[in-house]
Amino acid sequence: MKIIFLLQKDAWFIEHQQAWYRLNDKAELGLALSALALSMVNQHDLVEQPHQAGTASISQTDSRTLSVVLSGPDKQLIDTVDVVLDEKTLLNVDWSTKPFRDGWMSSDAVVTLDNVGSMYLDAYLPARSDSDGKLLTISNSESGSRVEVWIARDQKTRIPLVEQGHKGKVSLSLSCEPEKIDQTTDPRQLGFVMISEEALPV
């Protein structure tokens, strides 16, 4: 079972057992996208036209289960399928200021977290004779809180962005002193190298 987006008709369907069921409700579409894989289809690329068997309706029965009801053109029930949610699919990490291709983060970055219970970054700063490291300030726009983390040079530093998150969105701003580099060869305002990130659901 997956979601089909038909480009030419700007229409959404649930595919089940080689048949398509039209999904019309936008709120239900949001539920479907939280649990099912999405496939975008160009109608002109199809070898044969899919069988459009009726309509689909989706509701959330509990915190981890969606119920998909499939009906025929005459609204007669064809099938009901329960989809168990993978909690990891419910969280979202959106970097407004994305890492550069070489792994460096800007000295001022913003990330929006949705349903994230905890999140950690592994950061690195190259060695420099005139600096042992620098402070990274993490500001929470919702609570107004500020946390400072010391990033040491020439070693990996584990940075806790969120350790006791909650359901819903939160926006975090990360800021630190830019690296001292030759701006004529690299005009970027570099903060630190992000080795990896780890986010876990609420």
Backbone as a printed PyTorch tensor [residue, N CA C, xyz], in Angstrom:
tensor([[[  0.8480,  -1.1930,   0.0000],
         [  0.0000,   0.0000,   0.0000],
         [  0.8870,   1.2470,   0.0000]],

        [[  0.5930,   2.1850,  -0.9220],
         [  1.3540,   3.4270,  -0.9690],
         [  0.4940,   4.5510,  -1.5290]],

        [[  1.0160,   5.7630,  -1.4710],
         [  0.3230,   6.9380,  -2.0070],
         [  0.8130,   7.1930,  -3.4240]],

        [[ -0.1070,   7.5020,  -4.3120],
         [  0.2220,   7.8550,  -5.6870],
         [ -0.1930,   9.3020,  -5.9370]],

        [[  0.7440,  10.1050,  -6.4300],
         [  0.4030,  11.4660,  -6.8570],
         [  0.4570,  11.4990,  -8.3820]],

        [[ -0.6950,  11.7140,  -9.0160],
         [ -0.7880,  11.7360, -10.4670],
         [ -0.5950,  13.1700, -10.9470]],

        [[  0.5440,  13.4220, -11.5820],
         [  0.9520,  14.7860, -11.9160],
         [ -0.0570,  15.5030, -12.8020]],

        [[ -0.4970,  14.8490, -13.8830],
         [ -1.3430,  15.5370, -14.8640],
         [ -2.6890,  15.9920, -14.2840]],

        [[ -3.1970,  15.2520, -13.3210],
         [ -4.5140,  15.5630, -12.7580],
         [ -4.4330,  16.2130, -11.3820]],

        [[ -3.1970,  16.3960, -10.8700],
         [ -3.0240,  16.9470,  -9.5220],
         [ -3.9150,  16.1910,  -8.5380]],

        [[ -3.8790,  14.8610,  -8.6370],
         [ -4.7760,  14.0120,  -7.8550],
         [ -3.9680,  13.0060,  -7.0410]],

        [[ -4.5350,  12.6180,  -5.9010],
         [ -3.8800,  11.6970,  -4.9780],
         [ -4.6830,  10.4060,  -4.8720]],

        [[ -3.9870,   9.2800,  -4.8000],
         [ -4.6360,   7.9850,  -4.7160],
         [ -3.9040,   7.0980,  -3.6910]],

        [[ -4.6370,   6.1330,  -3.1600],
         [ -4.0360,   5.0390,  -2.3980],
         [ -3.9860,   3.8310,  -3.3180]],

        [[ -2.7950,   3.2430,  -3.4790],
         [ -2.6620,   2.0380,  -4.2850],
         [ -2.7100,   0.8180,  -3.3790]],

        [[ -3.6250,  -0.0920,  -3.6900],
         [ -3.7660,  -1.3110,  -2.8910],
         [ -4.1540,  -2.4600,  -3.8090]],

        [[ -3.3420,  -3.5090,  -3.7970],
         [ -3.5750,  -4.6970,  -4.6180],
         [ -3.8120,  -4.3190,  -6.0900]],

        [[ -2.8960,  -3.4980,  -6.6220],
         [ -2.8570,  -3.0920,  -8.0280],
         [ -4.0650,  -2.2600,  -8.4660]],

        [[ -4.7800,  -1.6850,  -7.5180],
         [ -5.9020,  -0.7870,  -7.8340],
         [ -5.6790,   0.5430,  -7.1330]],

        [[ -6.2170,   1.6150,  -7.7310],
         [ -6.0860,   2.9530,  -7.1680],
         [ -7.4220,   3.4070,  -6.5750]],

        [[ -7.3200,   4.0620,  -5.4020],
         [ -8.5000,   4.6080,  -4.7280],
         [ -8.2670,   6.0910,  -4.4950]],

        [[ -9.1640,   6.9130,  -4.9970],
         [ -8.9900,   8.3700,  -4.9360],
         [ -9.0790,   8.8590,  -3.4920]],

        [[ -8.1170,   9.7160,  -3.1130],
         [ -8.0780,  10.3130,  -1.7800],
         [ -8.3120,  11.8070,  -1.9400]],

        [[ -9.4560,  12.2930,  -1.4480],
         [ -9.8630,  13.6740,  -1.7120],
         [ -9.6610,  14.6210,  -0.5340]],

        [[ -9.7070,  14.1150,   0.6770],
         [ -9.6650,  14.9720,   1.8670],
         [ -8.2270,  15.3640,   2.1940]],

        [[ -7.9480,  16.6740,   2.2930],
         [ -6.5810,  17.1510,   2.5320],
         [ -6.0560,  16.7550,   3.9070]],

        [[ -6.9310,  16.7810,   4.9110],
         [ -6.5010,  16.3790,   6.2520],
         [ -6.1300,  14.8990,   6.2700]],

        [[ -6.9220,  14.0920,   5.5780],
         [ -6.6270,  12.6600,   5.5090],
         [ -5.3510,  12.4090,   4.6990]],

        [[ -5.0980,  13.2620,   3.7040],
         [ -3.8550,  13.1470,   2.9410],
         [ -2.6490,  13.3340,   3.8460]],

        [[ -2.7290,  14.2950,   4.7630],
         [ -1.6400,  14.5070,   5.7100],
         [ -1.3760,  13.2780,   6.5660]],

        [[ -2.4370,  12.6180,   7.0040],
         [ -2.2810,  11.3840,   7.7630],
         [ -1.5960,  10.3110,   6.9200]],

        [[ -2.0540,  10.1900,   5.6660],
         [ -1.4830,   9.1760,   4.7780],
         [  0.0100,   9.4010,   4.5500]],

        [[  0.3930,  10.6720,   4.3460],
         [  1.7970,  10.9860,   4.0810],
         [  2.6890,  10.7110,   5.2880]],

        [[  2.0970,  10.6680,   6.4790],
         [  2.8910,  10.3920,   7.6850],
         [  3.2200,   8.9220,   7.8460]],

        [[  2.5680,   8.0600,   7.0480],
         [  2.7470,   6.6270,   7.2710],
         [  3.0650,   5.8170,   6.0270]],

        [[  2.7240,   6.3370,   4.8410],
         [  2.8710,   5.5410,   3.6200],
         [  3.9120,   6.1320,   2.6820]],

        [[  4.5240,   5.2640,   1.8990],
         [  5.4870,   5.7150,   0.8950],
         [  4.7540,   6.4650,  -0.2130]],

        [[  5.4410,   7.4470,  -0.8060],
         [  4.8580,   8.2820,  -1.8570],
         [  5.5350,   7.9910,  -3.1860]],

        [[  4.7170,   7.8630,  -4.2400],
         [  5.2340,   7.6760,  -5.5870],
         [  4.5740,   8.6940,  -6.5090]],

        [[  5.4040,   9.4890,  -7.2310],
         [  4.8790,  10.4660,  -8.1870],
         [  4.8400,   9.8140,  -9.5660]],

        [[  3.6820,   9.9130, -10.2350],
         [  3.4720,   9.1970, -11.4880],
         [  3.1480,  10.1740, -12.6070]],

        [[  3.8820,  10.0240, -13.7150],
         [  3.5690,  10.7560, -14.9410],
         [  2.6730,   9.8530, -15.7860]],

        [[  1.4780,  10.3210, -16.0590],
         [  0.4970,   9.4930, -16.7600],
         [  1.0120,   9.0120, -18.1070]],

        [[  1.8360,   9.8200, -18.7720],
         [  2.3330,   9.4610, -20.0950],
         [  3.3710,   8.3420, -20.0370]],

        [[  3.9220,   8.0870, -18.8410],
         [  4.9220,   7.0400, -18.7070],
         [  4.3150,   5.6700, -18.4070]],

        [[  3.0110,   5.6360, -18.1370],
         [  2.3660,   4.3790, -17.7850],
         [  2.1660,   3.5020, -19.0170]],

        [[  2.5270,   2.2340, -18.8920],
         [  2.3200,   1.2890, -19.9940],
         [  0.8320,   1.0290, -20.1780]],

        [[  0.1060,   0.8960, -19.0640],
         [ -1.3440,   0.7470, -19.1120],
         [ -1.9630,   1.5860, -18.0080]],

        [[ -3.1620,   2.0310, -18.2380],
         [ -3.8290,   2.8730, -17.2600],
         [ -4.2320,   2.0400, -16.0390]],

        [[ -4.0340,   2.5930, -14.8210],
         [ -4.3690,   1.8340, -13.6090],
         [ -5.8790,   1.6800, -13.4510]],

        [[ -6.2490,   0.6380, -12.7320],
         [ -7.6610,   0.4130, -12.4180],
         [ -8.0470,   1.3140, -11.2460]],

        [[ -8.9310,   2.2780, -11.5030],
         [ -9.3980,   3.1620, -10.4470],
         [-10.6600,   2.5450,  -9.8480]],

        [[-10.4760,   1.9900,  -8.6520],
         [-11.5120,   1.1370,  -8.0730],
         [-12.5130,   1.8680,  -7.1900]],

        [[-12.2270,   3.1100,  -6.8180],
         [-13.1460,   3.8270,  -5.9340],
         [-12.4430,   4.9090,  -5.1440]],

        [[-12.7980,   5.0390,  -3.8830],
         [-12.2540,   6.0990,  -3.0360],
         [-11.6710,   5.5180,  -1.7560]],

        [[-10.7900,   6.3050,  -1.1330],
         [-10.1600,   5.9060,   0.1260],
         [-10.4580,   6.9400,   1.2000]],

        [[-10.5850,   6.4600,   2.4290],
         [-10.7630,   7.3260,   3.5810],
         [ -9.8180,   6.8500,   4.6800]],

        [[ -9.1730,   7.7970,   5.3730],
         [ -8.1640,   7.4420,   6.3750],
         [ -8.4840,   8.1440,   7.6910]],

        [[ -8.3740,   7.4050,   8.7750],
         [ -8.5570,   7.9810,  10.1100],
         [ -7.5310,   7.3680,  11.0540]],

        [[ -7.2610,   8.0610,  12.1470],
         [ -6.3040,   7.5760,  13.1330],
         [ -7.0680,   6.9190,  14.2640]],

        [[ -6.8440,   5.6220,  14.4590],
         [ -7.5890,   4.8890,  15.4800],
         [ -6.9410,   5.0010,  16.8540]],

        [[ -5.6070,   5.1020,  16.8940],
         [ -4.8970,   5.3510,  18.1440],
         [ -3.5800,   6.0310,  17.8030]],

        [[ -2.6970,   6.2190,  18.7860],
         [ -1.4800,   6.9990,  18.5610],
         [ -0.5280,   6.3510,  17.5660]],

        [[ -0.7030,   5.0480,  17.2910],
         [  0.2380,   4.3690,  16.4150],
         [ -0.4140,   3.6570,  15.2330]],

        [[ -1.7290,   3.8300,  15.0540],
         [ -2.4150,   3.0700,  14.0060],
         [ -3.3450,   3.9570,  13.1790]],

        [[ -3.2550,   3.7980,  11.8580],
         [ -4.1950,   4.4240,  10.9370],
         [ -5.1050,   3.3490,  10.3460]],

        [[ -6.3590,   3.7100,  10.1330],
         [ -7.3090,   2.8070,   9.4960],
         [ -7.6280,   3.3430,   8.1070]],

        [[ -7.3590,   2.5360,   7.0670],
         [ -7.6170,   2.9190,   5.6800],
         [ -8.8510,   2.1540,   5.1960]],

        [[ -9.8940,   2.9020,   4.8490],
         [-11.1410,   2.3050,   4.3780],
         [-11.2400,   2.5120,   2.8740]],

        [[-11.3700,   1.4220,   2.1340],
         [-11.4370,   1.4590,   0.6720],
         [-12.8540,   1.1260,   0.2280]],

        [[-13.4390,   2.0280,  -0.5910],
         [-14.8200,   1.8500,  -1.0340],
         [-14.8990,   1.8770,  -2.5510]],

        [[-15.8810,   1.1660,  -3.1030],
         [-16.0960,   1.1490,  -4.5360],
         [-16.8320,   2.3790,  -5.0100]],

        [[-17.0570,   2.5110,  -6.3220],
         [-17.7730,   3.6700,  -6.8660],
         [-19.1690,   3.8460,  -6.2800]],

        [[-19.7740,   2.7350,  -5.8770],
         [-21.1110,   2.7950,  -5.2730],
         [-21.0560,   2.9800,  -3.7610]],

        [[-19.8360,   3.3130,  -3.2460],
         [-19.5870,   3.5370,  -1.8240],
         [-19.7140,   2.2640,  -0.9880]],

        [[-19.7720,   1.1200,  -1.6330],
         [-19.8120,  -0.1390,  -0.9120],
         [-18.4090,  -0.4900,  -0.4250]],

        [[-18.3010,  -0.9410,   0.8260],
         [-17.0090,  -1.2570,   1.4290],
         [-16.3230,  -2.3950,   0.6810]],

        [[-15.0500,  -2.1450,   0.2990],
         [-14.2490,  -3.1740,  -0.3540],
         [-13.2760,  -3.8090,   0.6240]],

        [[-12.5940,  -2.9570,   1.4280],
         [-11.5970,  -3.4850,   2.3620],
         [-11.2670,  -2.4300,   3.4040]],

        [[-10.8090,  -2.8820,   4.5470],
         [-10.2910,  -2.0130,   5.6010],
         [ -8.9130,  -2.5200,   5.9960]],

        [[ -7.9300,  -1.6270,   5.9750],
         [ -6.5470,  -2.0160,   6.2650],
         [ -6.0060,  -1.1380,   7.3940]],

        [[ -5.4220,  -1.7690,   8.4090],
         [ -4.7760,  -1.0360,   9.4970],
         [ -3.2940,  -0.8680,   9.1760]],

        [[ -2.7940,   0.3590,   9.3220],
         [ -1.3840,   0.6730,   9.0700],
         [ -0.7610,   1.1220,  10.3810]],

        [[  0.2460,   0.3780,  10.8430],
         [  0.9400,   0.7240,  12.0880],
         [  2.0260,   1.7450,  11.7740]],

        [[  2.0020,   2.8530,  12.5020],
         [  2.9510,   3.9350,  12.2630],
         [  4.3240,   3.5930,  12.8080]],

        [[  5.3400,   3.9140,  12.0310],
         [  6.7140,   3.8860,  12.5060],
         [  6.9730,   5.2420,  13.1420]],

        [[  7.2540,   5.2710,  14.4400],
         [  7.4110,   6.5420,  15.1540],
         [  8.4640,   7.4380,  14.5270]],

        [[  9.4840,   6.8320,  13.9130],
         [ 10.5510,   7.6350,  13.3250],
         [ 10.0480,   8.4500,  12.1390]],

        [[  8.9570,   8.0000,  11.4840],
         [  8.4350,   8.7480,  10.3430],
         [  7.6400,   9.9710,  10.7870]],

        [[  7.2910,  10.0430,  12.0700],
         [  6.4830,  11.1510,  12.5560],
         [  7.3220,  12.3830,  12.9060]],

        [[  8.6390,  12.2110,  13.0400],
         [  9.4770,  13.3690,  13.3590],
         [ 10.0190,  13.9930,  12.0790]],

        [[ 10.3710,  15.2660,  12.1910],
         [ 10.9240,  15.9570,  11.0290],
         [ 11.9750,  16.9520,  11.4930]],

        [[ 13.1040,  16.9760,  10.7790],
         [ 14.1920,  17.9240,  11.0550],
         [ 14.4060,  18.7390,   9.7920]],

        [[ 14.1770,  20.0470,   9.8710],
         [ 14.2630,  20.9130,   8.6920],
         [ 15.2810,  22.0270,   8.9510]],

        [[ 16.4460,  21.9020,   8.2970],
         [ 17.4780,  22.9370,   8.4150],
         [ 17.1690,  24.0570,   7.4290]],

        [[ 16.7820,  25.2270,   7.9360],
         [ 16.5830,  26.3860,   7.0570],
         [ 17.9200,  26.8200,   6.4800]],

        [[ 18.9730,  26.6710,   7.2930],
         [ 20.3400,  26.9360,   6.8620],
         [ 21.0450,  25.5870,   6.7660]],

        [[ 21.0950,  25.0290,   5.5830],
         [ 21.6050,  23.6690,   5.4160],
         [ 23.1300,  23.6430,   5.4440]],

        [[ 23.7030,  22.4920,   5.8050],
         [ 25.1690,  22.3730,   5.7660],
         [ 25.6890,  22.5710,   4.3460]],

        [[ 26.8910,  23.1400,   4.2380],
         [ 27.5340,  23.2420,   2.9370],
         [ 27.9830,  21.8430,   2.4930]],

        [[ 28.3270,  21.7290,   1.2230],
         [ 28.6820,  20.4140,   0.6840],
         [ 29.8980,  19.7960,   1.3550]],

        [[ 30.7880,  20.6330,   1.8810],
         [ 31.9800,  20.0950,   2.5460],
         [ 31.7580,  19.8130,   4.0330]],

        [[ 30.4900,  19.9310,   4.4950],
         [ 30.1700,  19.5940,   5.8790],
         [ 30.1380,  20.7550,   6.8440]],

        [[ 30.6670,  21.9030,   6.4420],
         [ 30.6580,  23.0690,   7.3190],
         [ 29.2370,  23.5990,   7.4860]],

        [[ 28.9300,  24.0440,   8.6900],
         [ 27.6880,  24.7650,   8.9670],
         [ 27.9960,  26.2510,   9.0180]],

        [[ 27.0240,  27.0460,   8.6690],
         [ 27.1710,  28.4890,   8.7990],
         [ 27.2920,  28.8520,  10.2810]],

        [[ 27.9410,  29.9760,  10.5620],
         [ 28.0790,  30.4100,  11.9580],
         [ 26.7360,  30.8230,  12.5580]],

        [[ 25.7440,  31.0800,  11.7180],
         [ 24.3710,  31.3340,  12.1590],
         [ 23.4590,  30.4020,  11.3760]],

        [[ 22.7900,  29.4930,  12.0780],
         [ 21.9390,  28.4960,  11.4230],
         [ 20.6300,  28.3590,  12.1880]],

        [[ 19.5950,  27.9320,  11.4790],
         [ 18.2700,  27.7380,  12.0810],
         [ 17.7580,  26.3530,  11.7020]],

        [[ 17.2330,  25.6280,  12.6930],
         [ 16.6380,  24.3270,  12.4390],
         [ 15.2680,  24.2640,  13.1130]],

        [[ 14.2800,  23.7050,  12.4020],
         [ 12.9450,  23.5210,  12.9500],
         [ 12.7080,  22.0340,  13.1690]],

        [[ 12.3430,  21.6850,  14.4000],
         [ 12.1040,  20.2970,  14.7760],
         [ 10.6170,  20.0690,  14.9870]],

        [[ 10.1360,  18.9210,  14.5240],
         [  8.7220,  18.5770,  14.6870],
         [  8.6330,  17.1780,  15.2910]],

        [[  8.0320,  17.1000,  16.4860],
         [  7.8850,  15.8180,  17.1940],
         [  9.2320,  15.1380,  17.4610]],

        [[ 10.2180,  15.9250,  17.8210],
         [ 11.5490,  15.4040,  18.1300],
         [ 11.7240,  15.3520,  19.6460]],

        [[ 12.0060,  14.1470,  20.1560],
         [ 12.1940,  13.9990,  21.5950],
         [ 13.6010,  14.3500,  22.0310]],

        [[ 14.5820,  13.9700,  21.2070],
         [ 15.9710,  14.3210,  21.4900],
         [ 16.7250,  14.4080,  20.1750]],

        [[ 17.7350,  15.2880,  20.1470],
         [ 18.5500,  15.4390,  18.9570],
         [ 19.9610,  15.8410,  19.3500]],

        [[ 20.9330,  15.2080,  18.6920],
         [ 22.3390,  15.4670,  18.9800],
         [ 23.0990,  15.6820,  17.6710]],

        [[ 24.0640,  16.5850,  17.7330],
         [ 24.9930,  16.7910,  16.6260],
         [ 26.3880,  16.3770,  17.0730]],

        [[ 27.1620,  15.8130,  16.1550],
         [ 28.5880,  15.6040,  16.3800],
         [ 29.3210,  16.6490,  15.5490]],

        [[ 30.0710,  17.5130,  16.2310],
         [ 30.7350,  18.6500,  15.5770],
         [ 32.2500,  18.5280,  15.6830]],

        [[ 32.9250,  19.2300,  14.7670],
         [ 34.3900,  19.2130,  14.7510],
         [ 34.9020,  20.5900,  14.3360]],

        [[ 36.0030,  20.9940,  14.9590],
         [ 36.7120,  22.2150,  14.5780],
         [ 38.1640,  21.8600,  14.2890]],

        [[ 38.6880,  22.3040,  13.1710],
         [ 40.1050,  22.0450,  12.8650],
         [ 41.0150,  22.7110,  13.9070]],

        [[ 42.1700,  22.1240,  14.1180],
         [ 43.1380,  22.6750,  15.0770],
         [ 43.6480,  24.0300,  14.6070]],

        [[ 43.8820,  24.9280,  15.5940],
         [ 44.4480,  26.2400,  15.3050],
         [ 45.3340,  26.6370,  16.4690]],

        [[ 46.4730,  27.2130,  16.1820],
         [ 47.4230,  27.5420,  17.2510],
         [ 46.9310,  28.6600,  18.1550]],

        [[ 46.0330,  29.5130,  17.6580],
         [ 45.5820,  30.6670,  18.4370],
         [ 44.2130,  30.4670,  19.0810]],

        [[ 43.6740,  29.2210,  19.0680],
         [ 42.3420,  29.0030,  19.6180],
         [ 42.1890,  27.5640,  20.0930]],

        [[ 41.5940,  27.3980,  21.2920],
         [ 41.3050,  26.0650,  21.8240],
         [ 39.9130,  25.5780,  21.4290]],

        [[ 39.0580,  26.5100,  20.9990],
         [ 37.6880,  26.1790,  20.6430],
         [ 36.8140,  27.4250,  20.7010]],

        [[ 35.5000,  27.2400,  20.7240],
         [ 34.5950,  28.3860,  20.8040],
         [ 33.2300,  27.9520,  21.3210]],

        [[ 32.4510,  28.9330,  21.7580],
         [ 31.1170,  28.6820,  22.2960],
         [ 30.0750,  28.6750,  21.1760]],

        [[ 29.1900,  27.7010,  21.2440],
         [ 28.0200,  27.6590,  20.3670],
         [ 26.7980,  27.9620,  21.2230]],

        [[ 26.0170,  28.9650,  20.8220],
         [ 24.8060,  29.3310,  21.5570],
         [ 23.5880,  28.7710,  20.8380]],

        [[ 22.7580,  28.0340,  21.5800],
         [ 21.5400,  27.4400,  21.0340],
         [ 20.3460,  28.1420,  21.6700]],

        [[ 19.5460,  28.8270,  20.8450],
         [ 18.4060,  29.5980,  21.3420],
         [ 17.1080,  28.9670,  20.8840]],

        [[ 16.1800,  28.8120,  21.8320],
         [ 14.8570,  28.2490,  21.5480],
         [ 13.8670,  29.3940,  21.4000]],

        [[ 13.3070,  29.5730,  20.1910],
         [ 12.4270,  30.7120,  19.9380],
         [ 11.1000,  30.6030,  20.6820]],

        [[ 10.6590,  29.3660,  21.0010],
         [  9.3810,  29.1930,  21.6930],
         [  9.5010,  29.4950,  23.1900]],

        [[ 10.5040,  28.9260,  23.8440],
         [ 10.6460,  29.0910,  25.2890],
         [ 11.5040,  30.2890,  25.6690]],

        [[ 12.3130,  30.7750,  24.7070],
         [ 13.2150,  31.8790,  25.0020],
         [ 14.4880,  31.4360,  25.7110]],

        [[ 14.6760,  30.1330,  25.8910],
         [ 15.8520,  29.6290,  26.6050],
         [ 17.0890,  29.6870,  25.7250]],

        [[ 18.2480,  29.7520,  26.3690],
         [ 19.5390,  29.7830,  25.6740],
         [ 20.4980,  28.8260,  26.3730]],

        [[ 21.1960,  28.0360,  25.5830],
         [ 22.1830,  27.0910,  26.1170],
         [ 23.4880,  27.3150,  25.3790]],

        [[ 24.6050,  27.2770,  26.1160],
         [ 25.9210,  27.4260,  25.5050],
         [ 26.6950,  26.1180,  25.6070]],

        [[ 27.2940,  25.7150,  24.4940],
         [ 28.0820,  24.4830,  24.4370],
         [ 29.4800,  24.8230,  23.9180]],

        [[ 30.5080,  24.3100,  24.5860],
         [ 31.8850,  24.5490,  24.1710],
         [ 32.2830,  23.4960,  23.1430]],

        [[ 32.7350,  23.9630,  21.9610],
         [ 33.2410,  23.0650,  20.9290],
         [ 34.7590,  23.1490,  20.9410]],

        [[ 35.3980,  22.0740,  21.3810],
         [ 36.8650,  22.0440,  21.4460],
         [ 37.4390,  21.7570,  20.0610]],

        [[ 38.6360,  22.2070,  19.8380],
         [ 39.2860,  21.9870,  18.5420],
         [ 39.9850,  20.6230,  18.4760]],

        [[ 40.0420,  20.1230,  17.2560],
         [ 40.7720,  18.8940,  16.9310],
         [ 40.2310,  17.6660,  17.6670]],

        [[ 38.9240,  17.6690,  17.9250],
         [ 38.2730,  16.4940,  18.4990],
         [ 36.7690,  16.5850,  18.2400]],

        [[ 36.1060,  15.4490,  18.3040],
         [ 34.6570,  15.4320,  18.0970],
         [ 33.9450,  15.8830,  19.3560]],

        [[ 32.9550,  16.7660,  19.1840],
         [ 32.1560,  17.2610,  20.3020],
         [ 30.7010,  16.8840,  20.0900]],

        [[ 30.1080,  16.2520,  21.0890],
         [ 28.6850,  15.8800,  21.0540],
         [ 27.8610,  17.0540,  21.5580]],

        [[ 26.9470,  17.5500,  20.7150],
         [ 26.1490,  18.7230,  21.0680],
         [ 24.6930,  18.3130,  21.2460]],

        [[ 24.1320,  18.4400,  22.4500],
         [ 22.7070,  18.1310,  22.6480],
         [ 21.8400,  19.3370,  22.2560]],

        [[ 21.1450,  19.2400,  21.1370],
         [ 20.2310,  20.3190,  20.7490],
         [ 18.9530,  20.2620,  21.5680]],

        [[ 18.4020,  19.0600,  21.6870],
         [ 17.1720,  18.8380,  22.4660],
         [ 17.3400,  17.5200,  23.2020]],

        [[ 17.0150,  17.5200,  24.4990],
         [ 17.0960,  16.2750,  25.2670],
         [ 15.7560,  15.8800,  25.8650]],

        [[ 14.8470,  16.8160,  26.0160],
         [ 13.5020,  16.5190,  26.5000],
         [ 12.5120,  17.2720,  25.6290]],

        [[ 12.3490,  16.7820,  24.3980],
         [ 11.4610,  17.4450,  23.4520],
         [ 10.0000,  17.1410,  23.7330]],

        [[  9.1420,  17.6460,  22.8540],
         [  7.7000,  17.4490,  23.0120],
         [  7.0550,  17.4200,  21.6330]],

        [[  5.8060,  16.9950,  21.6060],
         [  5.0910,  16.9510,  20.3390],
         [  4.8990,  18.3630,  19.8090]],

        [[  4.9740,  18.5190,  18.5070],
         [  4.8290,  19.8290,  17.8940],
         [  6.1600,  20.3890,  17.4370]],

        [[  6.0980,  21.6260,  16.9300],
         [  7.2850,  22.2280,  16.3290],
         [  8.0310,  23.1240,  17.3080]],

        [[  9.3340,  23.1530,  17.1430],
         [ 10.1810,  24.0770,  17.8860],
         [ 11.2890,  24.5460,  16.9440]],

        [[ 11.6130,  25.8220,  17.0210],
         [ 12.6430,  26.3940,  16.1640],
         [ 13.8610,  26.7610,  17.0090]],

        [[ 15.0400,  26.2920,  16.5680],
         [ 16.2730,  26.5610,  17.2900],
         [ 17.2340,  27.3490,  16.4130]],

        [[ 17.8790,  28.3410,  17.0140],
         [ 18.9090,  29.1220,  16.3190],
         [ 20.2590,  28.7650,  16.9080]],

        [[ 21.2150,  28.4670,  16.0390],
         [ 22.5760,  28.1210,  16.4550],
         [ 23.5130,  29.2200,  15.9850]],

        [[ 24.2920,  29.7770,  16.8960],
         [ 25.2030,  30.8500,  16.5070],
         [ 26.5330,  30.7210,  17.2510]],

        [[ 27.6040,  31.0630,  16.5440],
         [ 28.9380,  31.0530,  17.1290],
         [ 29.8070,  32.0290,  16.3440]],

        [[ 30.9920,  32.2670,  16.8510],
         [ 31.9330,  33.1610,  16.1670],
         [ 32.3920,  32.5270,  14.8590]],

        [[ 32.3830,  33.2750,  13.7590],
         [ 32.8590,  32.7110,  12.4880],
         [ 34.3480,  32.3690,  12.5540]],

        [[ 34.7210,  31.3620,  11.7880],
         [ 36.1270,  30.9820,  11.6970],
         [ 36.9320,  32.0990,  11.0180]],

        [[ 38.1680,  32.2340,  11.4390],
         [ 39.0650,  33.2120,  10.8230],
         [ 39.6930,  32.5870,   9.5820]],

        [[ 39.1560,  32.9500,   8.4370],
         [ 39.6660,  32.4150,   7.1700],
         [ 39.8720,  33.5690,   6.1940]],

        [[ 40.5220,  33.2950,   5.0960],
         [ 40.7600,  34.2930,   4.0610],
         [ 39.4670,  34.5040,   3.2750]],

        [[ 38.8000,  35.6320,   3.5310],
         [ 37.5130,  35.9020,   2.8870],
         [ 37.6390,  36.1400,   1.3860]],

        [[ 38.8350,  36.3870,   0.9080],
         [ 38.9980,  36.5840,  -0.5420],
         [ 38.9160,  35.2620,  -1.2960]],

        [[ 39.2200,  34.1550,  -0.6210],
         [ 39.1540,  32.8350,  -1.2610],
         [ 37.9070,  32.0530,  -0.8450]],

        [[ 37.3580,  32.3850,   0.3200],
         [ 36.1460,  31.7070,   0.8040],
         [ 35.2940,  32.7220,   1.5700]],

        [[ 34.2280,  33.2470,   0.9520],
         [ 33.4410,  34.3060,   1.5870],
         [ 32.4320,  33.8010,   2.6290]],

        [[ 32.3850,  32.5100,   2.8620],
         [ 31.3910,  31.9640,   3.7870],
         [ 31.7100,  32.3050,   5.2460]],

        [[ 30.6530,  32.4140,   6.0450],
         [ 30.7940,  32.5810,   7.4860],
         [ 30.6810,  31.1890,   8.1160]],

        [[ 31.8340,  30.5740,   8.3830],
         [ 31.8510,  29.1820,   8.8060],
         [ 31.7810,  29.0440,  10.3230]],

        [[ 30.9160,  28.1240,  10.7760],
         [ 30.7800,  27.8960,  12.2040],
         [ 31.5360,  26.6740,  12.6780]],

        [[ 31.1140,  25.4860,  12.2420],
         [ 31.7600,  24.2330,  12.6260],
         [ 31.4370,  23.1900,  11.5670]],

        [[ 32.1770,  22.0960,  11.5840],
         [ 31.9150,  20.9780,  10.6750],
         [ 30.9400,  20.0280,  11.3710]],

        [[ 29.8270,  19.7250,  10.7080],
         [ 28.8700,  18.7800,  11.2780],
         [ 29.1920,  17.3820,  10.7670]],

        [[ 29.6740,  16.5160,  11.6560],
         [ 30.0430,  15.1510,  11.2840],
         [ 28.7920,  14.2940,  11.0950]],

        [[ 27.8300,  14.4520,  12.0220],
         [ 26.6130,  13.6560,  11.9420],
         [ 25.5320,  14.2960,  12.8060]],

        [[ 24.2950,  13.8500,  12.5930],
         [ 23.1830,  14.2740,  13.4310],
         [ 22.3100,  13.0680,  13.7500]],

        [[ 21.7050,  13.0770,  14.9140],
         [ 20.8340,  11.9790,  15.3340],
         [ 19.5820,  12.5660,  15.9840]],

        [[ 18.4000,  12.1950,  15.4730],
         [ 17.1490,  12.6720,  16.0350],
         [ 16.2760,  11.4710,  16.3740]],

        [[ 15.6500,  11.5190,  17.5440],
         [ 14.7860,  10.4380,  17.9970],
         [ 13.3890,  10.9880,  18.2830]],

        [[ 12.3520,  10.1860,  18.0680],
         [ 10.9770,  10.6860,  18.2640],
         [ 10.6380,  10.8950,  19.7190]],

        [[  9.5530,  11.6380,  19.9300],
         [  9.0710,  11.8900,  21.3000],
         [  8.6330,  10.5710,  21.9330]]])
